[in-house]
Amino acid sequence: MNNYLSKNMIIYLLEEIGLDESSIELGLKLSIKNNTSLPILLWSYGMLTNEELDKLYSFLFEKME
């Protein structure tokens, strides 16, 4: 994922989903440590619901077009 999409994903998580910065920071550290995508990691730790994960992926796929 390129830097542009990464920044947009973090902004989306903050503004649209309403995650705290600390949750995103923890998710980023764990996703790097575990070599897992951030959305899947946030979902697997219960920081995102299935609906929020779906919205996030829809947002990301729109941005990739």
Secondary structure, 3 states (H helix, E strand, C coil): CCHHHHHHHHHHHHHHHCCCHHHHHHHHHHHHHHCCCHHHHHHHCCCCCHHHHHHHHHHHHHHHC
